[in-house]
Amino acid sequence: MVTRTDEYLVYDFSNILAALGGALGLFIGFSFYDCGSLIVDALEKKSNKKVKRLCEAVQNVNEECALRAGIINDYMV
C-alpha cells in the first residue's frame, strides 16, 4: 500500500507580514504606515531645506548682478 501526501504553501510572505504587522499594531501600537510616513516626512523636510538654500543663492546672485549693472538703486537695497 502506497500513501500519497501533497504539500502546499499555507503561509507566504505577504501573510506573514500581515500577521506580524497586525500583532505589532495590536499589542505595541506599531504601524508600517506610520514608519513609512516618518521616513517620507524626513526626506521631504531635508529636500525642502536644500531647495530653499538653492533659491536663496540664486536670488543673491540675481541681486548682485543687478547691482553691478546699476539696475537697483541704493534705496531699494
C-alpha positions, 0 to 999 in steps of 0.5 A, spaced: 500 500 500 502 506 497 500 513 501 500 519 497 501 526 501 501 533 497 504 539 500 502 546 499 504 553 501 499 555 507 503 561 509 507 566 504 510 572 505 505 577 504 501 573 510 506 573 514 507 580 514 500 581 515 500 577 521 506 580 524 504 587 522 497 586 525 500 583 532 505 589 532 499 594 531 495 590 536 499 589 542 505 595 541 501 600 537 506 599 531 504 601 524 508 600 517 504 606 515 506 610 520 514 608 519 513 609 512 510 616 513 516 618 518 521 616 513 517 620 507 516 626 512 524 626 513 526 626 506 521 631 504 523 636 510 531 635 508 529 636 500 525 642 502 531 645 506 536 644 500 531 647 495 530 653 499 538 654 500 538 653 492 533 659 491 536 663 496 543 663 492 540 664 486 536 670 488 543 673 491 546 672 485 540 675 481 541 681 486 548 682 485 548 682 478 543 687 478 547 691 482 553 691 478 549 693 472 546 699 476 539 696 475 537 697 483 538 703 486 541 704 493 534 705 496 531 699 494 537 695 497 
